[in-house]
């Protein structure tokens, strides 16, 4: 089993393009905190996004935050709390069900799975709070843009 651990978006793009060309599936993870959900994957290769970490923009007065996929939720929640803010959609914490260490889970995992907590009914799902995204498709295409309602 090969684990690819890119540290740039360009490395993610080239890894996914390679996998698409080889027609080989990739397991994509940040911290692997949701591995116990769903059917186990049958892959020989893993794309580990944990090195793509960090908040790249935060404007508390504008309620705008930008972070890389591998950024731990705990890091973002701490930053928000320091400014009297929180995630409206209340990200789920599956440690009680799946085990695991405190502080596991990434913003990329939350957005990829769209798993939100009990406030989802009132505040909306995680994806409802995304203004824009930069991503790589499963075909190895570089995607970027506004995800707002049109």
Long-range contacts (C-beta under 8 A, 24 or more apart in sequence): 1-44, 1-45, 1-46, 2-44, 2-45, 2-46, 3-45, 3-46, 3-48, 4-45, 4-46, 4-47, 4-48, 5-48, 5-50, 5-51, 6-47, 6-49, 6-51, 6-52, 7-51, 7-52, 8-52, 9-52, 9-134, 9-136, 9-142, 12-47, 12-49, 12-52, 12-136, 13-136, 13-140, 13-142, 15-47, 16-47, 16-136, 16-137, 16-138, 16-139, 16-140, 17-140, 18-140, 19-45, 19-47, 19-140, 20-138, 20-139, 20-140, 21-140, 28-112, 29-109, 30-69, 30-70, 30-105, 30-106, 30-108, 30-109, 31-70, 31-72, 31-104, 31-105, 31-106, 31-109, 32-104, 33-94, 33-98, 33-100, 33-104, 33-105, 33-106, 33-109, 34-94, 34-98, 34-105, 34-109, 34-113, 34-115, 35-98, 36-94, 36-97, 36-98, 36-99, 37-94, 37-98, 37-113, 49-106, 49-108, 50-106, 52-108, 53-106, 55-79, 60-85, 64-131, 67-107, 68-108, 69-106, 69-107, 69-108, 69-111, 70-106, 70-108, 71-106, 71-107, 71-108, 72-103, 72-104, 72-105, 72-106, 73-103, 73-105, 73-106, 73-107, 73-110, 74-102, 74-103, 74-105, 76-107, 87-126, 87-129, 88-119, 88-123, 88-124, 88-129, 89-116, 89-117, 89-119, 89-120, 89-123, 89-124, 89-125, 89-126, 89-128, 89-129, 90-116, 90-117, 90-118, 90-119, 90-120, 90-123, 91-115, 91-116, 91-117, 91-126, 92-116, 92-117, 93-117
